[in-house]
Amino acid sequence: MTQDRPVFGIFLMLGFCVLAPLGDSIAKLLGETTPLGMLVFVRFTIQALVLIPLVVITGRHWRMRGRVLRLVIVRTVLHIIGIAAMFSALQYLPLADAVAIAFVMPFIMLLLGKYVLGEEVGMRRLIACAVGFAGTLLVIQPSFAQVGAAALLPLVVAVVFSLFMLVTRQIAKETDPVSLQAVSGVMATVLLIPVLALGTLGNVWELSLTVPASESHLLLIGIGILGTIAHLFMTWSLRYAPSATLAPMQYLEIPVATLFGWLIFHDLPDGVAAIGIGITIAAGLYVILRERASARSLPTETPA
């Protein structure tokens, strides 16, 4: 069993917060010309192709049985749904808005960690998460009149990924992260093949198998590689820190997404959104400082 190392877990989560929105940016670029099903299929197929050789070469244990196998299947289905919902939302909303709306997720995850997993959540971490959520509300400025029900897609992402991370926490210390992601990639690929086959036969463009344009090949590969590395970081982080600790840190994905949105799509937050981003960053940095202090304290000390 791996001992909790919250500061190390936080830095792994920070890596996830950089790589995940970069992959989302590429998905947004490709979304207008590539079917949603193909984007998700390539994302998981590349994950499997990258990690299976690594598992074999390093001799990692990848066979899963019983409870762990059942949870991995549930986790994989949640992963497929969450990524599909996010990629779909990106076709209707600016990158920063889609990520910001989805960031009711850390708040949900914090509550799940406290009331489902029984993790200790001190008042200071609750306050930091609430402050980060308040900053997120300042960033959220979607126009429901313009996009309609599509504006709810990031909320679907939030709920699904909260459950996804809850399941991941349940098996993270019993599975090797690389093996877990490799098996998930294979499972997702197998599950998606019949869905895409039926979509192709039924002429459903969003779920059809198509040959991507030559100029899209590298970008599609990039989605798979970035997604694989990002979620490895996320899985590793949950091996070393409780979900309640990591929940507020994920708010830092919002300013990163805002930066990519500005650089790639020329979307820049207004003054109120900028204030919200500042509050979010401050809350995240506060949690890092608190965890550094907790790491130096005695094991019997109640976490803040």
Sequence and secondary structure as in RCSB ss.txt:
>XXXX:A:sequence
MTQDRPVFGIFLMLGFCVLAPLGDSIAKLLGETTPLGMLVFVRFTIQALVLIPLVVITGRHWRMRGRVLRLVIVR
TVLHIIGIAAMFSALQYLPLADAVAIAFVMPFIMLLLGKYVLGEEVGMRRLIACAVGFAGTLLVIQPSFAQVGAA
ALLPLVVAVVFSLFMLVTRQIAKETDPVSLQAVSGVMATVLLIPVLALGTLGNVWELSLTVPASESHLLLIGIGI
LGTIAHLFMTWSLRYAPSATLAPMQYLEIPVATLFGWLIFHDLPDGVAAIGIGITIAAGLYVILRERASARSLPT
ETPA
>XXXX:A:secstr
     HHHHHHHHHHHHHHHHHHHHHHHHHTTTS HHHHHHHHHHHHHHHHHHHHHHHT      HHHHHHHHHH
HHHHHHHHHHHHHHTTTS HHHHHHHHTTHHHHHHHHHHHTS     HHHHHHHHHHHHHHHHH    HHHHGGG
GGHHHHHHHHHHHHHHHHHHHTTTS HHHHHHHHHHHHHHHHHHHHHHHHHTT GGG      GGGHHHHHHHHH
HHHHHHHHHHHHHHHS HHHHHHHGGGHHHHHHHHHHHHH     HHHHHHHHHHHHHHHHHHHHHHHHHHS TT
S   
